[in-house]
């Protein structure tokens, strides 16, 4: 195959909400700058540990696609320079706020009101789940699924192979919430990576495949659980556990750009 190259770059300012398609990503420490800098946690959620100078919660204690797939219907825009969030449904603005206490409370209430309209969502009437809280400073990338961070990548040939298995030729890679999509790899080859990986001028260590959860069943356009991704990965693709993409630990810092070469080993 041809030289593997970066085909798409993404970051997710608020965990579980709209991804941003980017031309560049800046790698700082173990994470992507601007990625998962905010998150919506349940009222009684307790942080598990301290990372990057702040608190971290597992996704089971947050409102995310895994427990509330309809979040994908919302359009979120984050102005990092102004620390300002806009949340919309169709053409209606649900929240247009800064990150002061009043703005955070308004954003959380908008999420509560929306979640209550969904046929499939986390039950907010369970004692202790309210009030929701918008956490994070809006700058520090912190709320990846794993406390240690990681950058996630997948090959588009793997996406295509999974799309064939699902009878969906237009399978949208956004449902996997990766930071980096790569073209020019053999299908599933990234699952076997180990050791050094270089993307553009940034060095990584390949750690292990990304184990997947129910969030991947949600269509990133409308939030409907329309594809049986987990069982397809195991029963059709033949994986022992459902996996898609690879976890990468940065060993240097720098900027990754669309079209950058990918070197393994």
Buried (B, 14 or more C-beta within 10 A) or exposed (E): EEEBBBBBBBBBBBBBBBBBEBEEBBBBBBBBBBBBBBBBBBBEBEBEEEBBEEBBBBBEBBBBBBBBBBBBBBBBBBEEEEBBBBBBBEEEEBBBBBBEEEBBBBBBBBBBEBBEEBEEBBEBEEEEBBEBBBBBEBEBBBBBBBBBBBBBBBBBBBBBBBBBBBEEEEBEBBBBBBBBBBBBBEBBBBBEBEEEBBBBBBBBBBBEBBEBBBBBBBBBEEBBBBBBBBEBBBEEBEBEEBBBBBBBBBBEEBEBBBEBEBEBE
